[in-house]
């Protein structure tokens, strides 16, 4: 029987660059959950092969997820001829795919006599079916994935980073009774010609400098930010503004919040929970204060994080209205899809203008732009339906397009290339058109995610986006200038 091939990197330099850019990409690409083995994007039986099989009734063609035992036809799963760590089952995709994870089951459970399943496994990916690369931990070690603990329960495992592959191989490391497996692969079809992964001499968006002086200037402007200061009399002070972060689970909103904190702290500073769980790690509406790097005083804007949007957790228009109008207190547990009751503890019945949301930023994964409608159609429609409610409250909308380093190896190697990469520009233009926004309201972003220390260029990118958002917030507040002066004059209300 064939053995696992040597695990070496692809030798094509251009392809290797693209693979490397994806392997170094974000850890939150979970929303692309299309099944690539079965279903609409599935493969033919002859595209499933294995190192060995017990007999034809236990062949790889029976390895699809949810395959059930049929007497004298097949046993409901692939079973290896022998039990050792050289065994594998693999799939050849219909075309090159971005892969995010694997779903596994054990042998189909008919009479509970054969309790056979794989308890742990490694995963290898390949472009040509000859040279194989292991899915690795972020420290460079081969990733060992947790498998099953019984025959029927489905176990889903996401990769630390997405991979680009034409073939995927599962290599069992531990098993119960016998190596037997049913599986599917999570991802989507996407191929970017490596020749198109280049940078232009001239930037497609101006106004940013990649220097420590420019970064210091951004920090100073944000630290000294006072809402609509130029328009207010000296005896009127508007306390603060609130920026709401929304988007699908895995879109990178919590990671962006941590990136902003890190930029001001001068070190990696993860205040908000972020990661690669299959559902949102954010469960509360939270108003995060950002502290000045010089005075350690809170700046006059708050970044509001809330649960990620999922098909089962769609934001209702009523909840969106309550959030926009400032009825939710800090650290408020709620489900976007369940209407918030005004009787809940902490509900703000009479919010002030500074309690309201003054800008909404949607976060989208750049690697999933082409597949948004097939991957998360309910979430895309939810975002579009919320836009009219947001605009009706005179609140500006922006989109931050995260993980753009996945699109181009040059951006991954140096964030300074972000505004010189045509692939990033194309994604920005596509998102702007999809959601009816100006192109300069869509910001490309690479968050701190795999770094152990600060990269000033990432900080510059994050803080420049934040500065632009606040400038637009000020412009929208001009529409309420008279009301603000009446409410926040020092003799009438002291709220700060």
N, C-alpha and C positions, 0 to 999 in steps of 0.2 A: 504494500500500500504506500501511497505517496506520503511524504512527511512535510511538515511546515517548512516553507521556503525560508532562506536567510532573510532576516529583517533588516533591509538596507533602504536608505532614502532613494527616491527617484533620482536618476542621473541627469535628466533634462534640467538645465539651469533655469529656463524661464518657467517651466512647470513647478520646479522646486521652490521658486520664489513665491508662486501663488499658493502652493501648499503651506509654505512657512508662514505666509501672512494669515492664513486661516487658522493654523494650529496655534498661533500667538494671539488669536482674537479673543473676544469676550467669552465669559462663562455663563451668559444669561440667555443664549439663543435657544429658547425652549418652545417658542410659539409655532415653529415650523414642525408640526406633528403629523405630517402626512405619512401613511404607511407605504414603504417603497417595495416591500416583498409581495403583499397582497393588496387587493383593492384596485381603484382606478389607475394608480401608478405602478401596479404590481408587475412581477416578472413571470416568464414562462417556466414550466417545470425544469426544462433543461438548463436554466440559468442558476439552479440550485445544485451545488456539488459538495462532496464531502471527502475527507481523507479515507473513510471506510464506511461500510454499512453492515449490519448484522445479517440481513438478507434483503431481497427486493421489497418485502413488506415493511421494512424498516429504513427505506431509502430516504435521501434528502428531499425528494418531492413531497414527502409527507410532513415536512418540518414547519409548515406554515402555522402561524398563530391560530388557535381555536380548532385545529384539526382534531376530529374525534375518532375514537376507535371504531372500526368497522370489521366485524369478524370475517376472516379469510380474505380480506381486501388489504387492510393496512392496520398498523397498531396505534396510530395516532401520535406520530412524532418520529423524528430521526433517531436511530440508535446506532452507535459506533460498533464496529466489529470487536474491538478490544478497549479496555479501559486504561488509557495512559494520557499523559499531557501532550502527546503529539497529535491527538485527534482534533479535527476541526470541521466545521460546516461553513460554507461561504456562498455568497450571492454575487452575481454579476448584474449590476443595475442596467436599466434600459438606456441610460445615458449618464454622463458624469453628474454627480449629485453632491450637494452639501448635506452632510450627515451629522445629526445632533445626538443620537442615542440609539439604544437597542431595547426591545421589549421581549421578554422570555416567559415560557411556561415549561413544565416538565411533560412527561408522557401522559397521554389522555387517560384519565382515571375512570375505568369502567367498573371493576369490582374491588378496587382497593387492594388488589393482591400484588401489584407491581408498583412500588413507591420509588419511581425512578425520576431523577431530575438532576440538573447541574446546579451546584451550590455556589460556584464562583467561576469566573472566566476572564480571559483577556480578549481584546479586540484588535485586529490588524486591518489596515486599509491599503489599497493599491490602485494605481492607475492602469497598469498593464497586466495584472494577474501573475506577475513573476517576482517583482520586487515589492516587499511588504514592510510597512512601517507600523509599529505598535501605537495605539492610543496611549498617551503618556499623562502622568500627573504633571503639575506645574513645576515640580522639582526635577523633572526629566526622567523619573523612574516609570517603568511600565505600569499602567493602571490595571489593577485587578478589581473587576466589578463584582458586586454582590449578585448572586443568582437567585434561585428559588429555594423555598423551604417546604414546598409540597408540589404536587403535580399540576394543580389547576390555577392557583393564584398567579396573576400576572404581575411581574416585576419590571418596572421601567427604570432604566439607568441612562442618565445623560452624560455626555462626554465633558471633560473639563474645558475643552475647546472644540468647536465644530471642525470637521475634516472634509476635504474635497476628495472624492473617491469614485472609481468606476467599479471596484470590487470591495467587499467587506467580508471579513473572516472572523468567526467566533471560535476561540480556542479554550475549551474547558480546562479548569485547573483543579476543581474538586467536585465530587458528585456523590449522590446517594444511590447505592446499589449498582447503577449502571449509567453510562453517559447516554442520556436521552434528552431531546430538546425540541421545542417548538419556538419559533421566534418571528419577529418582524423588525424592521429598521425604520427609525424616525428621521425625516429630513425632507428635502425638496430638490427637484431638478433645477440646477442652475449652472451654467457654464460661461465663464468669461475668458475670452481669448487672451492668453498671456501677452500677445503682441499689443493688445490695447491697454495693457497696464503700464502706462508711461506718464510722465509729467511734462507739461508745457513750460516754455520759458517764461511766459507772462501769466500772472494770476488771474483767475476768472472773477475774483472778488477782492477788492482793495480795502485799505483802511486798517491793516494790522501789521505790526512789526514784531519780529522775533528777537527780542533783546531783553536783558534784565531791566534796562531803563523803562522800556514800555510796560513790562510787568509791574514794576514799582508804581508807575503812573496809574495803571488800572486799579491797583490796590488802594492807592490814595483817593482816587475818585469815588470808589465804592465805599470806603471807610468814611468819607466826608459827605456822602450822599444824604440830602435832605429833600423829601418829596416836594415837588413844585416850589422850591425855595425862591426862585426868581420872581414868582408871581404873588407871593404872600407878603403882607406887611410884617414888620418886625415883631408885632404883638400877636401874630398868628403862627402857630406851629402845628403842622399835620404830623401825627406821631410816627406812622410807619405804613408801609404797603405790604401786601401779601401776594405772592406768586404761587399759583397752584400747579403742581405737577400731576399729569394724568397720562395714561397710556397702557398698552397691553402688558401683561406680565412678561418680564424679561426684556422690556424695552429700554431699560437702563436709567430710569428716573432716579431711583435711590442711589445708584452709582454716581450719577451726576452730582447729586447733593453732597455725597462724600468727596467728590473731586473738588467742589467749591470749598468745602471745609479744609481739605488738605492744602489747597493753594494758599489759604490764609495762615494755616498753622505751620507751613514749611516742612511738613512731613505727612506721610500717609495717615489719614485720620478718618476712620470709618464710623461715623456716628449713626447712620441709618443702616438697618439690616438690608443686605443685598446678597445675591448669590444665584444658584442655579436650581433651586427647588422647582418642581413642576407646577406649583401654584404660588400665588403671590406671598412673599415673605412680609410684606407690609400689610398690617391688619387694622391699623388705626389711622384716623385723620390727625396728622401731627404738624404743628407749626414750629419749624426749626429756626432758631436764632443763630445767626452767623456772627462770630466775635471778631473784632478788629485785631489785626496782627500786631499793632503797636500799643493800643490802649487796653486791649482785652475787653472793651466795652461792646455791647450788642450794636450791630449796625441797624439802620432804620428800614430794613426790609426783612421779611420772613419767607422762608421757602417751605411751602406746605405740601407734604407728601401724603398720599392715600393709597388704598389698595389698588393693585393692578387690575385692569379690565380683562375679563375672561368671558368666554361664551356663557358660562354659568353665573357670572357676576357682572352683568351689564349695568352701567349707570343709568338710572331712571331720570327723566327730565325733572321730576319733582325734587329728587335729591340734588341734582345739579343746581337747581334754583336756590335751595336752602344753603348749599355751600357758597355759592356766589354772593348771596346776601349776608353772609357772615353769621349764620345761626349755629354753626358747629364750633364748640369750644376746642381748645387744644387737647390732644390725646383722647380722641373720641372714637370709640369702637363702633363700626357700622359696616354693613354690607351694602355696596353700591346698588344692588338690585332690590333691596328691601326698603320700602319707604320709611324715612326717619320720622319718628313721632315727636311732636313738640312737648310731650309729657316726659321724655327721657331726661334723666339727671344731667345737668349741665347745659341743656339746650338754651341757646341765647335767644330770648324772645324779642328783644329790642336792640339789635346790633347797631353800633355806630358805623360811620363810613370807613373808619380805619380797621374795623372787623371784617369788612368785605374782602372779596378776592378782586385784585386789580389787574391781574393778567393770568392767562391759562397757557401752559406749555405742555404740548403733547410730545411724548417720546416714542420714537419708532426705531426699529432695528433696520439698519441699512441693508443687511444681507437678505432681508425678507421683503424688500420693496416690490420686487417683481412677482412675489407669490402672495401678496397680502390678501387678495380676493379669494384665493383657494385655501389659504391657511387659516385665516381668522376673519372670515366675511362678516360675522356678527359684530366683531369689535370695530372693524372699519366702518360699518354702517352706524354703529353706536357713536363713534367719534363725529361722523358727519351730522347725525341728528342733534348732537349736543352743540354744534357750532352756532346754530341759529339762536339757541337759548343764551349762549355766551355773548354773542354780538348784541342781543337785545338788552343786555345789562351794560353795554358800552365798555366791554372788557376786551382788550386786544389778545389775539391768539398767535402763538408761535409753535413751531415744531422743531425739536432737536433730533436730528438724525444720528443715532449713535452707531458705534462699531464700524465707522467708515474705514478703519484700518483693515477690515476684512475685505474691502473692495480692491485694495491696491497695495502691493508689497512696498512701494515707495513711501506710502503714508505710514505703514507699519514701522518702517525703518526710521522715518523722520516725519513728525507731525507737521513740520514746516511745509511739507509738500501738499497739504490738504487742499489748498486753494489753487494748486497747479495741476491737480489730477482730473482729467476729463471724466473718469468713471464716477467720481464723487459729484462733480457738477451735474452729470446726467441724473443721478439719483435725487439730488436736490430739486432739479427741474421737474422730475416726474412726480415727486411728492407734492410740490407746490401746485402743480396742475391738478392732481388727484383731489386735493382738499381745498382748492380755490384760494390759495394764499399767494401773496407776493413772494417772489423768489428770495428776497432779502429778509423774509420772515421764517425761512427754513435754514437752520444752522447745522453744519456738519460737526460731529463731535467724536472724540476718542476719549473715554473716561480712564482714570486710574483704575486698573483692575488686576494686572499681573505684576505691577511694579513694586519694588521694595523701597524705592525712594522717589522723591519728587522729580518730575521732568518739567522744567519751566515752560516748555512749549505747550504742554497739555494745560498747564495753569493759565497761560495766556489765552488759549482757545476758549476755555470755560469762562474766564472772567470777562472776556470781550463780549461773549454772548449775553452774560448777565447784565453788563453795562448797557447794551443795546435794548434789552428788555425793559430796564428801568427808565431809560430815556423815553420809550414809548408809553410806559405807564404814566409818566409825567404829562405827556401830551393828552392822554385820555382824561386825566384828572382836571385839566383845564375846563372840561365841560361841566364840572361841578364846583367851579371856583367860588362862586357866590355862596353856595351852600357851605362849603368848607370854611370860608371866612366867618360865616354866621355861627357855625357850630364850634369852631376851634379857636376863636378869639380868646385870649387869656382871661378876660373878665367873665366869659360865658361858660367855659368848660376847661377844666384842667385834667387831661387824660393821659399825659405823658410824664 
